[in-house]
Amino acid sequence: MIPVVVVHGGAGHIPKERSEKSTSGVCSAARAGNTILRGGGSSMDAVVEAVTVLENNPSFNAGCGSVLNVKGEVEMDAMVMDGKTLASGAVSAVRNIANPTKLARLVMDKTSHAFLTAEGASQFARSMGVPEVPLESLITEYSRMRWKKNLAPEANHVECQMGKMGTVGAVAVDSEGNIACATSTGGMLNKMEGRVGDTPCVGCGGFADNQVGAVSTTGHGEAIMKVTLSRLILFHMEQGQSAEAASDLGLAYMKSRVEGLGGVVTVDPQGRWAARFSSRQMAWAAAQKDTLHYGLYTGEHITQSIDDPL
């Protein structure tokens, strides 16, 4: 078993002018998670740190940079899961929190619940001393531009959705053999107020089990929920499939059964990993020992030293 952290920055179509920032962003997140693992930290610490880096990067649809709902507001979802105990924590429709993934972890660690939503999640955050941030600090010019464009009567809603940066997430295995996942999103562009997708739902947006592996998903949330994509992939791994083969089987089933596209990062207990997607693109990066792997297109796999600049 070799400790590893694998991250994704969202499946879909990434505009050419944003592809470089997307690639460098996932690489920075993988490096941050790897630093935790190399220092003897836990897989949970590693995935939360990696996803926090992505939430703080305005290039991604999570935290600062989240897409806007139909009212032009931010509503974010996130989840974490511990493969050792199967404990999980999730939040949905949170508005004034910079890092929903950290709040999801607090739900797991500090309550007897697994999922808090909307105002209840906000009240819990205040009770934990989590600072609130102005809503405007989470909204980028790019998100507001795309929100306005999608409001127009003549808008091509399919094209607008394809141009979004998707959900972010990470999976990891640490030196103790423990596995974890974390997933975070701003959701679907111009979604109805109160809409919650796959991200915070156990078995859909993520799942982690020390006995099998871990998955974090991205793509069309309603399709992912219909097939419980994360758990489906781990089912295939339980049947003896590799992380890569199981990921491909799950994504192929989602495409054939419900016409859904998406992507995943997957890891098994031995530290073997995969980054697979059926969408046009998905920014991903993996850090294991001294090596950084990353890519953006199907079949692309770039490898370099973890210490080399991107």
N, C-alpha and C positions, 0 to 999 in steps of 0.2 A: 504494500500500500504506500503510495506516494501522495502527500498532501497536494491539493490543487484547488484553485478557485476559477470558475468560469462565469462570465457575465454576458448579458445581451443588452442591446440598446434599442430594441424594437424592430419588429418585422413590418414590411410594407415596401413602399417606394421612397427612397431617400433622395431628395433633390441633389443634383450634382454639386451645387454650391454649398451644401451642408454635409457632404460625405466625409470630407477631411476632419471636420470637427467631431462628427459622429465616431469615426475610427479612433481618433486620439482620445476621445472621452471614454470609450470602453476600455482602452488600453490603460488609461490612468486609473480607472476603477479596479481593473484586475491587478495592477501593481499594488494598489492600496490594500486589497484583500490579501495578496501574497505576503506583504510586509507583516500583517497580523499572523499569518500561518507560520512564517519563518521565525517569528519571535516566540513561537509556542502557544499562540492564541488559539481560541476555539473556532470551529467552523461557523458558529453563529456570529461571533464577533466579526469574522471575515466577511460574511455575506452582508451583514448590516453595514459595515464600513464601505464595502464596494458599492452598494446601492445608494448609500448616503452621498457618495461622491457623484453619482449620476443624478440624484435629486437636486444637488447643488449646481449642476451644469445646465444652463438654459437651453442647450441644444437638444434636450430630451423631454419627452412627454411624461414628466414626473416632477414633483416638487416645483421649483422655479422653472417655468417653461411648459407647465401643464396646459393642455388644450382647454378651451372654454365651453361651458354648457350653453344652451340656447339663450340664456339670460346674460351671457357674457361674464360668467363667474367661474371660479375654480372650485371643483369638487374632486378630491383625490381619494384613492383606495390603496391599501397596502396590506401585505401579510408576511409573516415569518413562520417557519416550522422547524422544530428540533427533531432530528431523526433518531436520537437516542431514546427519547421518552414519548415521541409523537405529540408533544405539546405544540400548540400553535397559538398565534395571536394575530388579529386582523382589525383593521378600521376601514370604514367607508364613508364617502361623502363628507370628508373633513375639509375645512376651508382655510383656516388661518395658521396652519402648522407647516413649518419649513420642511420637516423630514417625517412624513407619515410612517416610514419603516421603523424609525426609532420608537414612535408611539405604539405601533403594532407589537414591538417587542415588550414594551411596558405592559400591554394588555396580557401578554403571555406570562410575564414574570411576576406581575403585581396583583393580578386578579384571579378569580376562580372561573372567569369567562374566557371565551375564545374569540369573540367578535363584538366590537362596539361600533355604533354608527352615529353619524351626524352630530347633533347637539350632545348626546350622551358621551360620545368620544371626546368632544371638546371639553365637557365638564371634567371628565377623567384626566385629560391633559393638564388642565388648570390645577387639579388636585395633586398632580405629580410635579408641579413646578415647571412644566414645559412652556416656554415663552410663546406667546402668540405674535405673529408677524402681520403687518398690513397686507390685505388681500392684493393690493396693487404690486407688492414686491414679488409676487409669484407670477405675475402676468407679463409676458414679453411682448414686444411690438409684433413679432412674427405670429404669435398666437392670436393677438387681437386682429391682425390683418386677415388671417385665415378664417376667423370667426365671422367677420364682417362680409368676407367674400362668400361664405357659405349661406349667409342670410338672404342674399340676393335671389329674386324669383327665378332668374335664369341660371342659377348655380348648378354645376355638375357635381352632385353630392358624392358620387362614386369617386370622381377624380380628386375631390377635396379630401376624402378619407385616405386615399392612396398616398397623398402627399404628406401625411402626418408622420412624425416620429413616434414610435410606439412605446408601449410598456417597457420598463427596464426590470432586470432581475439578475440573480446570481445563485449559484449552487457551489458548495465546497465540501471537501473532506479534510479533516485536520490530522495531526500526528497521532491522536488517540483513536483514530478510525471513526470519529463521530461525523455525521453528515447533517447539513442544514441547507435551507433555501430561503430566499427573500424575493419578493416581487412588489413593484410599486408603479402606479400609473395615474395620469390625469384623466384617463378614460377616453371616451369617443368624442370626436369633434362635434360640437353643437348638439350634444346629447340632451335628452329631457332632464329637467331638474330632478334629482333624486335617483337617476339611473345608476345602477351598480352592475359592473361586468364580472368577468371571471377572476380578476386579480386577487381579491381578498378571500375567495372561496376555496377552502381546502379541497384538494383533488382536482381543481380546475386551474387556477393561477399558479399553484405550486404544491408540491408534496415532497416530504423527506422521511426516509425510513432507513435506519442503519443496516437493516437486513437486506435491503434491495438497492437503494440509491436515492437520488433526488432529481427533481425536474423543476424548472421555472419556465413559464410560457409567455408568449406574446402573440398578438394577432387579433382577430375578430372575436371579441369576448363572448358574444352570444353563441357562436359556433363552438368555442372551446368549452363552454358550460354544457352544451348538449351532449358532448362526448366525454366529459370529465377527463380532459386530455392528459393532465399530469399523471393521474392514477392509471389511465389506460396504458401509458408508456411503461410505467413501473410494473403493470400486470405482464406485459410482454417480457420485461426483464426477469420477472419471477419464473417465466416459462423457459428461460435459458437464452434469450436474445441479448446481444450486446447493447450497450448504451446507444450506439449509432443506429443499429438495425431496429431497435425498439422505438426510437424517436421517429425514424422514417415510417414505420408501420402505423404509429399513432397519427402522424400528420397525413398520411395517405388515406386513412380511414376517415378522418375529419373532412378531407377534400371530397371524397367520393360519397360520403353519407349525407353531409349537410352543406357541401360546397364552400367550406371554410378554409381560409389560408392563414398560416401563422408560422411560428418558429419556437424552438425550445433550446435550452442548454440543459444537459443531462450528465450525471456522474454516477459511477457505481462505487461500492465500498472499497475497491482496490485503487481508486483514483483514476480509472479509465473514464474518459469524458467524450462528449460529443456536442457540437453546435450545428443544428440542422434546421432547415426552413423550407416551406413550400411557397413562400412569397417571393417577390422579385429580389428583395435584398433583406439582410438582417446584419446589423453591426454586432460583432461578438469579439471576445478576447478571452484567453485562458492563460493563467500563470501557474507554472509548475516548476519547482526548484529554481533554476537560473534561467529558465526559458519562457519567453512570451510568444504566444501564438495569437493571430488575429486574422479577421477577414470581413468582407462586406458582400461578396457575391457567391453564388453557388459554385463549389469547387475551388474557391480561393482559400489558400492556407499559407499565410506568411509567418515565418519563424525568425526570431532574433533573440539576442541576449536580453535578459530582463533589465539590464543596466544601460542598454543603448537607447538614445533618444529616438522617438518615433520619426 
